[in-house]
Amino acid sequence: MFINCLKVFLVAMLPIIELRGAIPVALNLDIPLAIAFPVAILGNMFPVPFILLLFDKAKVWFKDWPVIGKIFAWVDKRAAAKAETVKSLEFWSIVAFVAIPLPGTGAWTGSVIATALGMKVKKSIWAVIIGVLIAGVIVSLLSYGLWEYLVSLF
């Protein structure tokens, strides 16, 4: 069980896949939702403080590297473009953005956007946590079949 939980934790840490892929992986590994949910949340949140604290420094450090510098520049440009659309309601915009369970809208991108907005780290972490929790509930409902059960009640 520990090895399977570790797999879920590691999948949740991956950019793009994140929690949205980790919870279905947990279901496939027969991990109960009561265990899968917190493991996926913790795995998805693990890189967030590092992203918030180091993204600006990393893009300066790697700007002259041929491939990595271009990746950082591309991510920063995309985040800055998205940041302009959410500037006025930054906290709740980050929550909503992270909560949408689609590839590219998770904790990684939300953290980079929060950095582009210049949000304080503590405020950014709370926005991302709330968004990840909402996304986790949505993905859990869909993955574990609870959604179908709830729909059948009405």
Salt bridges, closest charged atoms under 4 A:
ASP56 OD1 - LYS59 NZ 3.34
ASP76 OD1 - LYS59 NZ 3.08
GLU90 OE2 - LYS123 NZ 3.25
